[in-house]
Structures are given as C-alpha cells and as structure tokens.
Amino acid sequence: MQQDCRHGRQQGGCNLLDRTLPEPTAAVDEPLTPISVSGVYWIELAPVLVAARDFYPQPLTVGDGGITRITSGEADLATNAETQLLRESVTNSDLRIIMTVTEGFFRIVGRRSAGIETPADLKGKTIMLPRKTSANYFLVAMLETVGLTEDDVNIIGLAKEKDGQGGMAQMSGYLARGEVDAISIWEPEPVNAIEQLGDDAILFQDRDLYREVFNLHARAQDLADPEKRRSIVAYVRAVAEASEALKEEPTRYWDHISDISGFSLHEIEQSWPELEFPVQIIPDMLDVLEREDVWVAKELHRAPRSREELAKLIDRSVLAEALGGHNDR
C-alpha cells in the first residue's frame, strides 16, 4: 500500500516503513520451537497468511479463529481488531498487542432511495451490522460526528446462515432488497453492496475518524519464554517481510489469499485500496484503545480502564527485535 505516513498520524516520519528489513529468513541456526497461529479468514489477514506460507522458515498453517483462541490455549498468536482485545483482555490481562498487521478503512453503505444523503439522515433508519464489533463502533463514531447516538437508529444484527451463506455475506442482499436502509461493515461486503445498488448507493467513510486496527497478539508469559519468544520474533519478522511483499507486488499473492479466505479475486482487488500494512504498531495505538474502551466498557457495564492500565496491553519490543532494533520492552 502507499507509504503515506498514515495521513499525518505517524510520529517522526515513516521510519519503520522506510527502513530496510534484515535479510529474509531463509534459514535458522536451530529449529524453532513450534508455535500455532490463528486468524479469522478476512482479507486483512493477508500478511499473516503470506508470512506463514512464504516467509516463515518452518512449515506453518494459520488456523481459523480470533483472539479467544489464545486464551483457550488453541493458539500462541492470533489476530483481531482492537475492539475484541478490549473485550477479551478484561478477564485475560496477559494478552499483548505485538504488531499491527493491517489498518482497515470501513465504509457505511446506504440507500439514497431510503432518504439518505448525509450521515445525519441515518437518524431513524434501520442499519445492519455485526453487534459488539469494530463495525458497530465505527457506526457509533460516525453518528457522533452529527450529534447522534445508537439510540437514534435501529440497529439489527446479522441474519442466520441460509443456504450455506453466512450472515455477513447476506448484508448486501438485505440492503439491495430494501429490508435495511444501511450497513456498516469491513470489506468486502461494502464492495458487494455498492455493486448491487449501483447509483442508489451512498457511502460514508472518514479515515481520520476511525480505522480498524487489526493486530497480532500473544501472551506475556510466552513472550517471557526465551525459546517461544524466538519463534514469535521470527514469525513477526516474516509478517513484516510479507507486508513489504504485498505492497510491492500484491497480485502475486491474491490467489493464495482467495484460496484461504474464500473471497473472489474480484472482491480482493476491489477491497485492496481500503487496506494498509504499516509494519509497526501504530503510534496512536494507546489513544485508540483509550477512546474506544469507553464504548466497550459501557456495553459491558464496567468502568473504562485508565490509560496506564491499557498501556500494559501493548508490547513494542517484539517488533523492534524482529526488525533488528532495540528491545525496549
């Protein structure tokens, strides 16, 4: 993706994007301790998938599942958006963000024929989204910009699986048939909705207001284990290499991403501009967690955590070690 310093949000320039990575991991002196990696099969998982197949020095398969697979003991590393970390870390404080894999820019797609031309027009409208997710929070953030709250709209959850099609894949159909007025979701369902609605589609996106921060996570106890840490560092380095490869020649890897995710090459191509691979932990990660934890806390009927408490969920030392920098844990 474009190395644009995240629209001015980075601090101190594009040092991690511009730096030269160490030589590719073609071999290691000693076999690495086995690790298991998991991630929900969305397009934003691309660097994790490519790293496992093409850059990690030992055979590795990425399992299907998010951050709860770490806490259940099924995986050592797993991806998820920041929203799910905030939910899961309340009872599993050992979780750590060790790398931002992808930044995903969400879109709300609505029907002009439902009387929607501006975000303010969402008031009173029926909006479909997966509840308690980053897509839910994105809608909340957009509504706030026009003085609205969740109580001002009618939110409905995803439909049950039908004819082998999951609820997420049915969202564009519900919108096109007029059964809902808008949808809030990550790619590629906005692509499908836009194509079905044609000129009736109205889009809302604010990249400076919100982007999904799709992170790779580990447990602090595993990062403290020298042998397991060595494997984790090697894998993070592989994800960094895969990210650079995806920026330079993305189409080379789309067949593999399509095979694993089940999304078509067309869906991947049309969704690609809405993804960026930062090869770092985003500089404002703590700000994102602090701001969003207010919403998560309200939903879970608890008090928001302090900035100091949330800071413990971020460990930048692994990526620094993987990129050959200083270990500043």
Residue frames relative to the residue before (quaternion, step in Angstrom):
aa qw qx qy qz dx dy dz
M 1.0000 0.0000 0.0000 0.0000 0.00 0.00 0.00
Q 0.6806 -0.4815 0.3427 0.4330 3.59 -1.25 0.24
Q 0.3312 -0.7310 0.5622 0.1997 3.54 -0.97 0.88
D 0.1584 0.8536 -0.4699 0.1595 3.56 0.51 1.25
C 0.5015 -0.6802 0.4120 0.3407 3.58 1.24 0.42
R 0.5518 -0.6630 0.3761 0.3384 3.57 1.11 0.80
H 0.6699 -0.5548 0.3192 0.3763 3.53 0.72 1.11
G 0.7481 -0.4221 0.2119 0.4660 3.54 0.95 0.94
R 0.5437 0.6478 -0.4066 0.3457 3.61 1.19 -0.05
Q 0.5942 0.5729 -0.3855 0.4125 3.60 1.13 -0.40
Q 0.3165 -0.7304 0.5752 0.1884 3.51 -1.24 0.48
G 0.8312 0.1994 -0.1422 0.4991 3.55 -0.96 0.84
G 0.6698 -0.5164 0.3096 0.4345 3.60 1.09 0.56
C 0.6449 -0.5335 0.4003 0.3732 3.55 -1.37 -0.16
N 0.0585 0.8691 -0.4912 0.0054 3.57 0.97 0.78
L 0.7135 0.4381 -0.2813 0.4689 3.61 0.89 -0.82
L 0.6446 0.5061 -0.3322 0.4668 3.59 1.09 -0.59
D 0.7319 0.4516 -0.2397 0.4505 3.56 0.99 -0.87
R 0.5819 0.6179 -0.3837 0.3637 3.57 1.13 -0.51
T 0.4700 -0.6531 0.5137 0.2979 3.56 -1.20 0.51
L 0.3974 -0.7168 0.5190 0.2429 3.55 -0.78 1.00
P 0.6021 -0.5255 0.4340 0.4159 3.60 -1.20 0.36
E 0.6945 -0.4496 0.3362 0.4500 3.56 -1.24 0.27
P 0.6074 -0.5898 0.3822 0.3702 3.64 -1.00 0.81
T 0.4997 -0.6697 0.4708 0.2831 3.53 -1.12 0.77
A 0.0038 0.8260 -0.5617 0.0465 3.56 0.14 1.26
A 0.8033 -0.0214 0.0472 0.5933 3.56 1.09 -0.64
V 0.2040 -0.7490 0.6113 0.1538 3.56 -1.26 0.28
D 0.6064 -0.5832 0.3968 0.3672 3.55 -1.16 0.56
E 0.7938 0.1096 -0.0359 0.5971 3.55 1.02 -0.83
P 0.5938 -0.5563 0.4202 0.4017 3.59 -1.11 0.54
L 0.4278 -0.7003 0.5148 0.2479 3.55 -1.06 0.79
T 0.5509 -0.5761 0.4846 0.3603 3.53 -1.15 0.62
P 0.5035 -0.6680 0.4423 0.3234 3.62 -0.78 0.93
I 0.0304 -0.7647 0.6433 0.0194 3.55 -1.12 0.78
S 0.2768 -0.7340 0.5915 0.1867 3.54 -1.24 0.44
V 0.1543 -0.7917 0.5901 0.0344 3.53 -1.00 0.95
S 0.0492 -0.8062 0.5895 -0.0097 3.55 -0.97 0.85
G 0.1445 0.7732 -0.6112 0.0880 3.55 -1.21 0.58
V 0.4983 -0.6339 0.4903 0.3309 3.55 -1.01 0.78
Y 0.4776 -0.7365 0.4160 0.2375 3.57 -0.82 1.04
W 0.2403 0.7311 -0.5918 0.2398 3.55 0.40 1.30
I 0.6800 -0.4947 0.3361 0.4241 3.57 -1.22 0.31
E 0.6349 0.5545 -0.3407 0.4164 3.61 1.03 -0.68
L 0.5546 0.5978 -0.3881 0.4295 3.58 1.29 -0.11
A 0.3460 0.8072 -0.4453 0.1743 3.60 1.28 -0.23
P 0.6980 0.4592 -0.3216 0.4455 3.69 0.68 -0.86
V 0.6268 0.5382 -0.3329 0.4546 3.58 1.09 -0.70
L 0.6670 0.4992 -0.2926 0.4693 3.57 0.98 -0.87
V 0.6834 0.4826 -0.2833 0.4689 3.56 0.89 -0.94
A 0.6182 0.5493 -0.3406 0.4473 3.58 1.04 -0.75
A 0.6758 0.5081 -0.2980 0.4432 3.58 0.89 -0.94
R 0.7332 0.4310 -0.2482 0.4637 3.58 0.94 -0.83
D 0.8446 0.2745 -0.0791 0.4529 3.57 0.80 -1.02
F 0.8014 0.3323 -0.1610 0.4705 3.63 1.08 -0.43
Y 0.6171 0.5157 -0.3680 0.4667 3.61 1.09 -0.47
P 0.4805 -0.7396 0.3920 0.2616 3.62 -0.76 0.98
Q 0.7380 0.3096 -0.2211 0.5573 3.62 1.21 -0.03
P 0.6334 -0.5375 0.3773 0.4094 3.62 -1.12 0.53
L 0.0994 0.7936 -0.5875 0.1233 3.55 -0.87 0.99
T 0.1396 -0.7773 0.6108 0.0563 3.56 -0.91 0.98
V 0.3270 -0.7402 0.5554 0.1917 3.56 -0.92 0.90
G 0.3000 -0.7708 0.5395 0.1577 3.56 -0.65 1.11
D 0.5015 -0.6541 0.4851 0.2922 3.55 -1.26 0.42
G 0.5790 0.5679 -0.4295 0.3972 3.58 -0.58 1.14
G 0.4537 -0.7241 0.4654 0.2307 3.54 -1.16 0.61
I 0.8573 -0.2295 0.1397 0.4392 3.51 -1.33 -0.45
T 0.5847 0.5862 -0.3813 0.4112 3.60 1.12 -0.50
R 0.5758 0.5812 -0.3895 0.4231 3.59 1.18 -0.30
I 0.5778 0.5339 -0.3872 0.4807 3.59 1.21 -0.28
T 0.7234 0.4489 -0.2589 0.4562 3.56 0.75 -1.02
S 0.6558 0.4810 -0.3182 0.4871 3.60 1.20 -0.39
G 0.5229 -0.6629 0.3951 0.3620 3.58 1.29 -0.11
E 0.5165 0.6645 -0.4059 0.3564 3.59 1.26 0.16
A 0.7965 0.1403 -0.0665 0.5843 3.61 1.21 -0.39
D 0.4221 -0.6806 0.5400 0.2590 3.54 -1.26 0.54
L 0.7744 0.1391 -0.0567 0.6146 3.55 1.15 -0.72
A 0.0938 0.7924 -0.5991 0.0667 3.57 -1.07 0.68
T 0.3595 -0.7259 0.5502 0.2027 3.53 -1.21 0.59
N 0.1800 0.7371 -0.6469 0.0758 3.50 -1.39 0.41
A 0.5727 -0.5457 0.4692 0.3926 3.53 -1.30 0.23
E 0.6864 -0.4994 0.3482 0.3978 3.55 -1.28 0.42
T 0.5756 0.6125 -0.3763 0.3898 3.60 1.10 -0.63
Q 0.7095 0.4597 -0.2663 0.4630 3.57 0.87 -0.95
L 0.5800 0.5441 -0.3825 0.4704 3.60 1.12 -0.49
L 0.6597 0.5144 -0.3126 0.4499 3.58 0.91 -0.87
R 0.6556 0.4897 -0.3076 0.4856 3.57 1.07 -0.64
E 0.7465 0.4450 -0.2294 0.4384 3.56 0.75 -1.09
S 0.6663 0.5482 -0.3131 0.3969 3.61 0.99 -0.73
V 0.4807 0.6581 -0.4470 0.3688 3.59 1.21 -0.18
T 0.7797 0.2689 -0.1419 0.5474 3.56 0.94 -0.88
N 0.7395 0.2822 -0.1933 0.5799 3.59 1.29 -0.14
S 0.0680 -0.8647 0.4977 -0.0028 3.53 0.52 1.28
D 0.5416 0.6326 -0.3840 0.3987 3.58 1.29 -0.13
L 0.5170 0.6603 -0.4095 0.3591 3.63 1.23 -0.25
R 0.0583 -0.8003 0.5967 0.0067 3.54 -1.08 0.79
I 0.3697 -0.6497 0.6116 0.2590 3.55 -1.20 0.66
I 0.0609 -0.8220 0.5656 0.0255 3.58 -0.76 0.99
M 0.7990 -0.0078 -0.0171 0.6011 3.60 1.25 -0.13
T 0.3085 -0.6815 0.6192 0.2386 3.55 -1.14 0.63
V 0.2858 -0.7839 0.5338 0.1373 3.55 -0.52 1.22
T 0.8129 -0.0403 0.1113 0.5702 3.56 0.78 -1.10
E 0.1995 -0.7000 0.6644 0.1694 3.50 -1.26 0.56
G 0.1087 -0.8176 0.5652 0.0162 3.56 -0.65 1.14
F 0.2489 -0.7844 0.5572 0.1112 3.54 -0.82 1.05
F 0.2670 -0.8124 0.5059 0.1130 3.53 -0.33 1.33
R 0.1574 -0.7663 0.6138 0.1058 3.53 -1.32 0.36
I 0.2743 -0.6851 0.6460 0.1950 3.51 -1.18 0.71
V 0.1103 -0.7786 0.6161 0.0449 3.55 -0.87 1.00
G 0.0182 -0.8109 0.5842 -0.0281 3.54 -0.76 1.09
R 0.4784 -0.6401 0.5139 0.3120 3.56 -1.35 0.09
R 0.4328 -0.6820 0.5261 0.2660 3.55 -0.80 0.99
S 0.6410 0.5510 -0.3210 0.4273 3.56 1.05 -0.78
A 0.6287 0.5000 -0.3410 0.4884 3.59 1.27 -0.17
G 0.5897 -0.6040 0.3553 0.4016 3.56 1.28 0.18
I 0.5062 0.6421 -0.4180 0.3959 3.56 1.19 0.55
E 0.0696 0.7886 -0.6059 0.0783 3.56 -0.71 1.13
T 0.7739 0.1517 -0.0777 0.6100 3.58 1.20 -0.57
P 0.6604 -0.4948 0.3587 0.4363 3.64 -1.17 0.28
A 0.5999 0.5702 -0.3674 0.4243 3.61 1.06 -0.61
D 0.6271 0.5599 -0.3274 0.4314 3.57 1.17 -0.59
L 0.5141 0.6359 -0.4227 0.3907 3.60 1.25 -0.06
K 0.4767 0.6781 -0.4394 0.3463 3.58 1.22 -0.31
G 0.8303 0.1806 -0.1690 0.4994 3.54 -0.85 1.06
K 0.5781 0.6071 -0.3674 0.4028 3.59 1.27 -0.15
T 0.4555 -0.6599 0.5313 0.2736 3.54 -1.32 0.45
I 0.0441 -0.8157 0.5749 -0.0453 3.55 -0.64 1.19
M 0.2323 -0.7744 0.5774 0.1139 3.55 -0.84 1.04
L 0.2013 0.7573 -0.6033 0.1486 3.56 -1.01 0.88
P 0.5209 -0.5849 0.4903 0.3824 3.58 -1.24 0.23
R 0.3991 -0.7571 0.4654 0.2257 3.57 -0.46 1.19
K 0.8423 0.2173 -0.1717 0.4625 3.54 -1.32 0.55
T 0.5717 0.5713 -0.3834 0.4469 3.56 1.14 0.62
S 0.7090 -0.4181 0.3442 0.4518 3.54 -1.35 -0.02
A 0.6143 0.5407 -0.3540 0.4527 3.62 1.09 -0.60
N 0.6105 0.5281 -0.3338 0.4868 3.58 1.13 -0.65
Y 0.6772 0.4869 -0.2938 0.4669 3.57 0.90 -0.92
F 0.6024 0.5595 -0.3538 0.4460 3.59 1.03 -0.73
L 0.6450 0.5079 -0.3215 0.4719 3.58 0.92 -0.85
V 0.6420 0.5276 -0.3218 0.4538 3.58 0.93 -0.93
A 0.6651 0.5067 -0.3027 0.4574 3.59 0.91 -0.92
M 0.6591 0.4984 -0.3083 0.4714 3.60 0.99 -0.81
L 0.6416 0.5242 -0.3262 0.4552 3.58 0.96 -0.81
E 0.6298 0.5598 -0.3326 0.4235 3.57 0.98 -0.82
T 0.6181 0.5701 -0.3492 0.4134 3.60 1.07 -0.65
V 0.7548 0.2995 -0.1900 0.5517 3.59 1.22 -0.38
G 0.6271 -0.6029 0.3197 0.3755 3.55 1.19 0.60
L 0.5576 0.5939 -0.3987 0.4212 3.58 1.17 0.48
T 0.2278 -0.7455 0.6070 0.1544 3.57 -1.31 0.33
E 0.7206 -0.4061 0.3248 0.4586 3.54 -1.32 -0.02
D 0.6294 0.5583 -0.3336 0.4253 3.58 1.09 -0.66
D 0.6441 0.5387 -0.3185 0.4399 3.59 1.23 -0.36
V 0.7310 0.3219 -0.2187 0.5606 3.60 1.29 -0.08
N 0.4199 -0.6724 0.5433 0.2763 3.55 -1.29 0.28
I 0.1041 -0.8136 0.5717 0.0224 3.57 -0.24 1.28
I 0.0226 -0.7716 0.6354 0.0219 3.55 -0.97 0.90
G 0.4889 -0.6791 0.4763 0.2700 3.53 -1.12 0.74
L 0.7088 -0.4591 0.3288 0.4227 3.53 -1.33 0.00
A 0.5348 -0.6132 0.4814 0.3259 3.52 -1.23 0.56
K 0.5698 -0.5739 0.4577 0.3694 3.55 -1.24 0.39
E 0.6490 -0.5157 0.3829 0.4077 3.56 -1.21 0.48
K 0.0076 0.7995 -0.5986 0.0487 3.54 -0.96 0.91
D 0.8445 -0.0211 -0.0288 0.5344 3.57 -0.81 1.04
G 0.7151 -0.4659 0.2458 0.4594 3.56 0.99 0.89
Q 0.6171 0.5319 -0.3463 0.4652 3.59 1.26 0.09
G 0.3995 -0.7390 0.4968 0.2178 3.56 -0.69 1.12
G 0.7006 -0.4963 0.3243 0.3971 3.52 -1.28 0.34
M 0.6227 0.5534 -0.3480 0.4300 3.57 1.02 -0.76
A 0.7020 0.4789 -0.2654 0.4555 3.56 0.91 -0.92
Q 0.6412 0.5285 -0.3257 0.4510 3.59 1.23 -0.27
M 0.4675 0.7245 -0.4291 0.2691 3.60 1.22 -0.32
S 0.6761 0.4955 -0.3082 0.4498 3.58 0.85 -0.93
G 0.6261 0.5378 -0.3350 0.4545 3.60 1.07 -0.68
Y 0.6329 0.5202 -0.3263 0.4716 3.58 0.97 -0.83
L 0.6660 0.5031 -0.2985 0.4628 3.56 0.98 -0.86
A 0.6797 0.5032 -0.2920 0.4468 3.57 0.87 -0.96
R 0.6918 0.4634 -0.2726 0.4821 3.60 1.08 -0.70
G 0.5102 -0.6719 0.4087 0.3481 3.58 1.23 -0.09
E 0.4385 0.7035 -0.4592 0.3194 3.60 1.21 0.31
V 0.7424 0.1231 -0.1335 0.6449 3.56 1.33 -0.25
D 0.4907 -0.6855 0.4630 0.2738 3.58 -1.21 0.46
A 0.7973 -0.0097 0.0365 0.6024 3.58 1.16 -0.58
I 0.1828 -0.7471 0.6229 0.1428 3.56 -1.32 0.30
S 0.1554 -0.7476 0.6379 0.1002 3.56 -1.23 0.61
I 0.2729 0.7714 -0.5084 0.2682 3.58 -0.43 1.20
W 0.5083 -0.6088 0.5131 0.3283 3.52 -1.35 0.31
E 0.6688 -0.5054 0.3640 0.4059 3.55 -1.32 0.20
P 0.6350 -0.1069 -0.7426 -0.1839 1.52 -2.32 1.00
E 0.3749 0.7648 -0.4810 0.2080 3.63 1.15 0.10
P 0.5917 0.5366 -0.3979 0.4512 3.67 1.01 -0.47
V 0.5995 0.5543 -0.3540 0.4561 3.60 1.05 -0.72
N 0.6845 0.4857 -0.2859 0.4624 3.57 0.86 -0.98
A 0.6523 0.5155 -0.3185 0.4553 3.58 1.00 -0.80
I 0.6438 0.5274 -0.3170 0.4548 3.58 0.94 -0.87
E 0.6824 0.4874 -0.2903 0.4610 3.56 0.93 -0.89
Q 0.6701 0.4818 -0.3123 0.4705 3.60 1.02 -0.65
L 0.7155 0.4576 -0.2625 0.4581 3.61 0.97 -0.79
G 0.2269 -0.7914 0.5362 0.1864 3.59 1.06 -0.65
D 0.8458 -0.1091 0.1000 0.5125 3.58 -0.89 -0.95
D 0.5974 0.5767 -0.3663 0.4199 3.60 1.20 -0.29
A 0.5641 0.6226 -0.3798 0.3871 3.60 1.25 -0.24
I 0.0564 -0.7427 0.6663 0.0354 3.55 -1.13 0.80
L 0.1866 -0.8151 0.5458 0.0537 3.58 -0.82 1.04
F 0.0808 -0.7631 0.6386 0.0582 3.53 -1.18 0.71
Q 0.1733 0.7586 -0.6087 0.1549 3.55 -0.81 1.06
D 0.0201 0.7671 -0.6410 0.0153 3.56 -1.09 0.78
R 0.2628 -0.8190 0.4930 0.1307 3.55 -0.09 1.31
D 0.6563 0.4960 -0.3171 0.4719 3.58 1.14 -0.50
L 0.6267 0.5402 -0.3290 0.4551 3.57 1.18 -0.52
Y 0.8040 -0.1265 0.1350 0.5651 3.57 0.82 -0.99
R 0.1040 0.7185 -0.6877 0.0068 3.48 -1.26 0.66
E 0.5157 -0.6160 0.4927 0.3344 3.55 -1.09 0.70
V 0.1800 -0.7528 0.6235 0.1100 3.55 -0.98 0.89
F 0.1206 -0.8230 0.5551 -0.0079 3.51 -0.15 1.42
N 0.0508 -0.8656 0.4960 -0.0467 3.54 -0.11 1.37
L 0.3780 -0.6414 0.6090 0.2735 3.51 -1.41 0.29
H 0.1367 -0.8193 0.5567 0.0159 3.56 -0.86 1.04
A 0.0492 -0.7544 0.6531 0.0434 3.53 -1.34 0.47
R 0.4946 -0.6155 0.5056 0.3477 3.56 -1.33 -0.05
A 0.5803 -0.6027 0.4205 0.3511 3.56 -1.05 0.76
Q 0.6466 0.5330 -0.3337 0.4318 3.59 0.97 -0.79
D 0.6525 0.4905 -0.3216 0.4799 3.60 1.07 -0.61
L 0.6397 0.5173 -0.3250 0.4665 3.57 1.07 -0.69
A 0.6593 0.4955 -0.3004 0.4791 3.59 1.21 -0.46
D 0.5865 0.5442 -0.3612 0.4789 3.60 1.31 -0.18
P 0.4369 -0.7446 0.4237 0.2742 3.65 -0.37 1.15
E 0.7010 0.4654 -0.2882 0.4571 3.61 0.84 -0.89
K 0.6736 0.4648 -0.3087 0.4847 3.58 0.90 -0.83
R 0.6182 0.5443 -0.3481 0.4477 3.56 1.02 -0.74
R 0.6206 0.5476 -0.3484 0.4399 3.60 0.97 -0.78
S 0.6614 0.4854 -0.3025 0.4852 3.59 1.00 -0.78
I 0.6497 0.5158 -0.3181 0.4589 3.58 0.96 -0.84
V 0.6418 0.5130 -0.3209 0.4711 3.58 0.96 -0.84
A 0.6438 0.5204 -0.3194 0.4611 3.58 0.97 -0.85
Y 0.6763 0.4816 -0.3071 0.4652 3.57 0.97 -0.78
V 0.6223 0.5255 -0.3419 0.4688 3.59 0.99 -0.75
R 0.6256 0.5186 -0.3332 0.4782 3.57 1.03 -0.75
A 0.6394 0.5213 -0.3217 0.4647 3.59 1.00 -0.80
V 0.6413 0.5069 -0.3274 0.4739 3.61 1.02 -0.76
A 0.6233 0.5285 -0.3391 0.4661 3.59 1.04 -0.72
E 0.6604 0.4967 -0.3011 0.4759 3.58 0.96 -0.85
A 0.6440 0.5162 -0.3145 0.4690 3.57 1.01 -0.84
S 0.6298 0.5433 -0.3320 0.4449 3.58 1.01 -0.79
E 0.6635 0.4896 -0.3061 0.4758 3.57 0.92 -0.87
A 0.6399 0.5250 -0.3232 0.4588 3.58 1.03 -0.78
L 0.6585 0.5090 -0.3037 0.4637 3.58 1.03 -0.79
K 0.6237 0.5167 -0.3422 0.4764 3.58 1.13 -0.50
E 0.7133 0.4754 -0.2540 0.4480 3.55 0.96 -0.91
E 0.8190 -0.0057 0.0647 0.5702 3.59 0.89 -0.90
P 0.0668 -0.8686 0.4885 0.0491 3.60 0.62 1.07
T 0.6575 0.5481 -0.3383 0.3909 3.60 0.87 -0.87
R 0.5398 0.6312 -0.3959 0.3917 3.57 1.17 -0.46
Y 0.7706 0.3715 -0.1686 0.4896 3.57 1.09 -0.74
W 0.4683 0.7215 -0.4307 0.2732 3.59 1.21 -0.18
D 0.5986 0.5575 -0.3766 0.4347 3.61 1.02 -0.64
H 0.6626 0.4995 -0.3039 0.4681 3.58 0.94 -0.88
I 0.6502 0.5089 -0.3140 0.4686 3.58 0.94 -0.88
S 0.6487 0.5160 -0.3098 0.4658 3.57 1.01 -0.82
D 0.6438 0.5373 -0.3237 0.4381 3.59 0.94 -0.88
I 0.7165 0.4386 -0.2553 0.4786 3.58 0.93 -0.88
S 0.7534 0.4276 -0.2268 0.4451 3.58 0.79 -1.01
G 0.4003 -0.7162 0.4780 0.3137 3.57 1.11 -0.66
F 0.5467 0.5916 -0.4120 0.4259 3.60 1.25 0.04
S 0.5247 -0.6543 0.4464 0.3118 3.56 -1.06 0.78
L 0.6430 -0.5058 0.4026 0.4106 3.55 -1.28 0.34
H 0.6167 0.5450 -0.3433 0.4526 3.58 1.07 -0.71
E 0.6590 0.5027 -0.3099 0.4659 3.59 0.91 -0.89
I 0.6518 0.5096 -0.3136 0.4660 3.57 0.98 -0.84
E 0.6622 0.5140 -0.3092 0.4491 3.58 0.87 -0.92
Q 0.7091 0.4597 -0.2661 0.4636 3.58 0.86 -0.94
S 0.6752 0.4917 -0.2867 0.4693 3.58 1.16 -0.57
W 0.5236 0.7059 -0.3890 0.2761 3.57 1.12 -0.69
P 0.6546 0.5188 -0.3459 0.4275 3.68 0.87 -0.72
E 0.6676 0.4996 -0.3032 0.4612 3.61 1.21 -0.36
L 0.6661 0.4592 -0.2924 0.5098 3.60 1.28 0.24
E 0.0055 -0.7674 0.6406 0.0255 3.55 -1.17 0.64
F 0.2582 -0.7701 0.5732 0.1085 3.55 -1.11 0.79
P 0.1988 -0.8771 0.4265 0.0967 3.59 0.11 1.28
V 0.2457 -0.7846 0.5285 0.2115 3.64 1.17 -0.42
Q 0.6871 0.3526 -0.3110 0.5539 3.54 0.81 1.06
I 0.4224 -0.5426 0.5823 0.4337 3.51 -1.32 -0.39
I 0.5062 -0.6807 0.4133 0.3310 3.57 -0.58 1.08
P 0.5769 -0.6347 0.3852 0.3404 3.62 -0.91 0.84
D 0.7479 0.3792 -0.2190 0.4990 3.60 1.04 -0.70
M 0.2066 0.8191 -0.5139 0.1493 3.59 1.17 0.51
L 0.6773 0.4887 -0.3036 0.4586 3.59 0.87 -0.90
D 0.6172 0.5365 -0.3441 0.4612 3.59 1.03 -0.71
V 0.6410 0.5260 -0.3168 0.4604 3.57 0.98 -0.88
L 0.6736 0.4975 -0.2978 0.4583 3.59 0.87 -0.94
E 0.6658 0.5122 -0.3087 0.4462 3.58 0.90 -0.91
R 0.6753 0.4943 -0.2907 0.4638 3.57 0.91 -0.91
E 0.7362 0.4404 -0.2456 0.4514 3.58 0.81 -0.97
D 0.5902 0.5924 -0.3802 0.3953 3.60 1.09 -0.58
V 0.5396 0.6024 -0.4092 0.4225 3.60 1.17 -0.39
W 0.6852 0.4697 -0.2757 0.4835 3.59 0.97 -0.90
V 0.6564 0.5043 -0.3133 0.4655 3.60 0.93 -0.89
A 0.6470 0.5337 -0.3185 0.4417 3.58 0.94 -0.87
K 0.6421 0.5219 -0.3243 0.4584 3.57 0.96 -0.82
E 0.6685 0.5028 -0.2951 0.4618 3.57 0.95 -0.88
L 0.7355 0.3971 -0.2162 0.5046 3.60 1.10 -0.72
H 0.4124 -0.7424 0.4415 0.2897 3.57 1.35 0.14
R 0.5396 0.5562 -0.4402 0.4535 3.55 0.81 1.08
A 0.5736 -0.5664 0.4506 0.3837 3.56 -1.29 0.15
P 0.5339 -0.6022 0.4697 0.3629 3.62 -1.06 0.61
R 0.4698 -0.6721 0.4949 0.2874 3.55 -1.09 0.68
S 0.5584 -0.5991 0.4560 0.3483 3.54 -1.22 0.49
R 0.6526 -0.5030 0.3933 0.4079 3.55 -1.29 0.34
E 0.6346 0.5353 -0.3252 0.4527 3.58 1.05 -0.76
E 0.6477 0.5088 -0.3186 0.4691 3.59 0.98 -0.79
L 0.6851 0.4873 -0.2845 0.4608 3.57 0.90 -0.91
A 0.5931 0.5890 -0.3650 0.4100 3.59 1.07 -0.65
K 0.6058 0.5794 -0.3473 0.4204 3.59 1.13 -0.59
L 0.6244 0.5587 -0.3385 0.4283 3.59 1.22 -0.40
I 0.6826 0.4610 -0.2702 0.4986 3.60 1.26 -0.17
D 0.0040 0.7824 -0.6219 0.0318 3.58 -0.81 1.04
R 0.1597 -0.8279 0.5352 0.0516 3.57 -0.24 1.29
S 0.5062 0.6978 -0.4062 0.3031 3.59 1.23 -0.26
V 0.6179 0.5709 -0.3572 0.4058 3.60 1.02 -0.73
L 0.6890 0.4674 -0.2826 0.4765 3.55 0.86 -0.95
A 0.6179 0.5414 -0.3416 0.4564 3.58 1.03 -0.77
E 0.6549 0.5000 -0.2965 0.4828 3.56 1.02 -0.82
A 0.6623 0.5183 -0.3030 0.4482 3.56 0.96 -0.86
L 0.7269 0.4104 -0.2280 0.5012 3.57 1.09 -0.74
G 0.5855 -0.6168 0.3635 0.3803 3.56 1.27 0.15
G 0.5020 0.6559 -0.4258 0.3695 3.56 1.23 0.33
H 0.7066 -0.4366 0.3354 0.4445 3.53 -1.25 -0.36
N 0.4140 -0.6771 0.5492 0.2617 3.54 -1.15 0.66
D 0.0707 0.8367 -0.5341 0.0982 3.56 -0.04 1.32
R 0.0747 0.8381 -0.5350 0.0755 3.53 0.95 0.90
